[in-house]
Amino acid sequence: MEGISKRSRLRTVAVAALVASGIVLMAMSGSTSAMSGSKQWVKRISLGIRNSSHTAIQAQICPSPHARQPDAPAEKPCSEITQTYVIQPGHVHIVSNSWDVGAIITCAPGSCPDPDNRKTLNFYAANDAIFLPFFVAEGERIGLRQGQFVDRTKHYVHYELGRYADEDRDGENVKLMRIEIQRWPGAPHSPCKRRASRAAPRLPGC
């Protein structure tokens, strides 16, 4: 009888261990599904960088998974730079759809011979699962409603951050977000700076 009792207790312990491991596996699976599901209903972003200044700029870009939200103004928004583009005055570069994007903007090589004009600006853009799509620009977090635009000046560089109406890009509906460099220090004012209204058409090349 004692041997039977011991075997019964061992079976009970074994069953309890199996149940516990099953619960752990289900919890892990549920957590993974939740994270996967959250990305399915959160739209990705399409980030555009427009150069409306008279100075050629260079944009070093890192879409996810290399983008990271900076904790300080001087911290780079990229763990690894994967793309580098020179954007001439009046031109725009569109980054492929991504969950988040880091961008480091400077003068294009040879465009700023004066050391005082060699500025560096750090931008991070992402869509938020709960709150508004947002930028982190030089350490400042800026959430944007659809159709909202904000002007900022950092290191004497004038730029605008904006969010347009959602559109279909490359087969998916995305949040349209824009960084527009309006004036670089040492360059004359751009004719693209002001429009009658946000809905007004842009000037050619703006």
C-alpha positions as CSV (number, residue, x, y, z in Angstrom):
1,M,0.0,0.0,0.0
2,E,2.8,2.4,0.8
3,G,4.4,1.7,-2.6
4,I,1.1,2.5,-4.3
5,S,0.8,5.7,-2.3
6,K,4.3,6.8,-3.3
7,R,3.6,6.1,-7.0
8,S,0.3,8.0,-6.7
9,R,2.1,11.0,-5.2
10,L,4.8,10.9,-8.0
11,R,2.0,10.8,-10.7
12,T,0.4,13.8,-9.0
13,V,3.6,15.8,-9.0
14,A,4.3,14.9,-12.6
15,V,0.8,15.9,-13.7
16,A,1.2,19.2,-11.8
17,A,4.5,19.9,-13.4
18,L,3.1,19.2,-16.9
19,V,0.1,21.5,-16.2
20,A,2.5,24.3,-14.9
21,S,4.7,24.0,-18.0
22,G,1.6,24.1,-20.2
23,I,0.4,27.3,-18.5
24,V,3.9,28.9,-19.0
25,L,3.9,28.0,-22.7
26,M,0.4,29.4,-23.2
27,A,1.4,32.6,-21.5
28,M,4.5,33.0,-23.7
29,S,2.5,32.2,-26.8
30,G,-0.2,34.7,-25.8
31,S,2.4,37.4,-25.1
32,T,4.0,36.8,-28.5
33,S,0.6,36.9,-30.2
34,A,-0.3,40.1,-28.5
35,M,2.9,41.8,-29.6
36,S,2.4,40.5,-33.1
37,G,-1.2,41.6,-33.1
38,S,-0.3,45.1,-31.9
39,K,1.9,45.6,-34.9
40,Q,-0.9,44.4,-37.2
41,W,-3.3,47.1,-36.2
42,V,-0.7,49.9,-35.7
43,K,0.0,51.6,-39.1
44,R,3.5,52.0,-40.3
45,I,4.8,55.5,-41.3
46,S,6.0,57.0,-44.6
47,L,8.6,59.6,-43.7
48,G,9.4,62.3,-46.3
49,I,12.4,64.7,-46.0
50,R,11.9,67.8,-48.1
51,N,14.6,70.4,-48.7
52,S,13.1,73.8,-49.2
53,S,16.3,75.6,-48.3
54,H,18.9,76.9,-50.7
55,T,21.6,74.5,-49.3
56,A,22.1,70.9,-50.3
57,I,21.6,68.6,-47.2
58,Q,22.7,65.1,-46.4
59,A,20.3,62.7,-44.6
60,Q,21.6,59.6,-42.9
61,I,18.7,57.3,-42.3
62,C,17.9,54.2,-40.3
63,P,14.5,52.6,-40.6
64,S,13.6,49.9,-38.0
65,P,15.1,47.8,-36.6
66,H,18.0,50.2,-36.4
67,A,16.0,53.2,-35.3
68,R,15.9,54.1,-31.6
69,Q,14.1,56.8,-29.7
70,P,16.8,59.1,-28.3
71,D,16.8,59.9,-24.5
72,A,18.8,63.1,-24.9
73,P,19.1,65.8,-27.6
74,A,22.6,64.9,-28.6
75,E,21.9,61.1,-28.7
76,K,21.8,59.7,-32.2
77,P,18.5,58.1,-33.3
78,C,20.3,55.3,-35.1
79,S,22.1,52.3,-33.8
80,E,23.3,51.7,-37.4
81,I,23.0,54.0,-40.4
82,T,21.7,52.0,-43.4
83,Q,21.0,54.7,-46.0
84,T,22.6,58.1,-46.9
85,Y,21.2,60.5,-49.4
86,V,22.1,64.0,-50.6
87,I,18.9,66.0,-51.1
88,Q,19.3,69.0,-53.3
89,P,17.3,72.3,-52.8
90,G,13.7,71.8,-54.0
91,H,13.9,68.0,-53.8
92,V,12.4,65.4,-51.4
93,H,13.3,61.9,-50.4
94,I,10.7,59.4,-49.2
95,V,11.8,56.7,-46.8
96,S,10.2,53.2,-47.4
97,N,7.4,52.4,-45.1
98,S,8.6,51.5,-41.6
99,W,7.5,51.1,-38.0
100,D,9.9,53.9,-37.0
101,V,12.7,55.9,-38.6
102,G,15.8,57.8,-37.4
103,A,17.3,60.6,-39.5
104,I,20.5,62.6,-39.0
105,I,20.5,65.8,-41.2
106,T,23.6,67.8,-41.9
107,C,25.0,69.9,-44.8
108,A,25.9,67.9,-47.8
109,P,29.6,67.5,-48.3
110,G,31.0,70.7,-49.7
111,S,27.8,72.7,-49.2
112,C,28.8,74.5,-46.0
113,P,32.4,75.7,-46.3
114,D,31.8,78.0,-43.3
115,P,32.3,75.9,-40.1
116,D,29.5,77.9,-38.4
117,N,27.0,76.5,-40.9
118,R,27.9,72.8,-40.3
119,K,25.0,71.9,-38.1
120,T,23.6,68.5,-37.2
121,L,20.0,67.8,-36.4
122,N,18.6,64.5,-35.0
123,F,15.1,63.3,-35.8
124,Y,13.1,60.2,-34.8
125,A,9.6,59.5,-36.2
126,A,7.2,56.8,-35.2
127,N,3.5,55.9,-34.9
128,D,2.3,55.3,-31.4
129,A,0.0,52.3,-30.5
130,I,-2.0,54.5,-28.1
131,F,-1.2,58.2,-28.6
132,L,-0.6,60.3,-31.7
133,P,2.2,59.7,-34.3
134,F,5.1,61.7,-33.1
135,F,8.6,63.1,-33.8
136,V,11.4,63.5,-31.4
137,A,13.4,66.5,-32.7
138,E,16.5,67.4,-30.9
139,G,15.1,65.9,-27.7
140,E,11.6,67.4,-28.0
141,R,8.7,64.9,-28.4
142,I,6.0,66.4,-30.7
143,G,2.8,64.5,-31.3
144,L,0.9,65.5,-34.4
145,R,-2.8,65.3,-35.4
146,Q,-3.7,64.8,-39.0
147,G,-3.2,68.0,-40.9
148,Q,-1.0,69.6,-38.1
149,F,2.3,71.4,-38.8
150,V,4.7,72.9,-36.3
151,D,7.7,75.2,-37.0
152,R,10.9,74.9,-35.0
153,T,14.4,76.5,-35.0
154,K,17.3,74.5,-33.7
155,H,21.0,75.5,-34.2
156,Y,19.7,78.3,-36.4
157,V,18.1,75.8,-38.8
158,H,14.4,76.5,-39.5
159,Y,12.3,73.4,-40.2
160,E,8.7,72.3,-40.2
161,L,7.4,69.0,-38.9
162,G,4.0,67.9,-40.4
163,R,1.5,65.1,-40.7
164,Y,-0.6,64.7,-43.8
165,A,-3.7,62.6,-44.4
166,D,-3.1,58.8,-44.4
167,E,-2.5,57.4,-47.8
168,D,-1.8,54.1,-49.5
169,R,1.9,53.7,-50.2
170,D,3.5,50.5,-51.5
171,G,0.3,48.5,-51.0
172,E,-0.5,49.5,-47.4
173,N,-2.2,52.4,-45.7
174,V,0.3,54.5,-43.8
175,K,0.8,57.6,-41.7
176,L,2.4,60.4,-43.8
177,M,4.9,62.4,-41.8
178,R,7.3,65.0,-43.2
179,I,10.4,66.9,-42.2
180,E,10.8,70.1,-44.2
181,I,14.1,72.0,-43.9
182,Q,13.1,75.5,-44.7
183,R,16.3,77.5,-44.1
184,W,19.9,76.6,-43.4
185,P,22.0,79.2,-41.6
186,G,24.0,81.3,-44.0
187,A,21.6,80.7,-46.9
188,P,19.1,83.2,-48.2
189,H,15.4,82.7,-47.3
190,S,13.6,80.2,-49.4
191,P,10.6,81.2,-51.5
192,C,8.9,78.0,-50.3
193,K,8.6,79.2,-46.7
194,R,5.1,80.7,-46.8
195,R,1.9,79.7,-48.5
196,A,-1.6,81.2,-48.4
197,S,-2.8,78.1,-46.5
198,R,-1.7,74.5,-45.8
199,A,-4.2,73.4,-48.4
200,A,-2.8,75.7,-51.1
201,P,-0.6,74.0,-53.8
202,R,3.1,74.3,-53.3
203,L,5.2,76.4,-55.6
204,P,7.1,74.5,-58.3
205,G,10.1,72.7,-56.7
206,C,8.8,73.3,-53.1
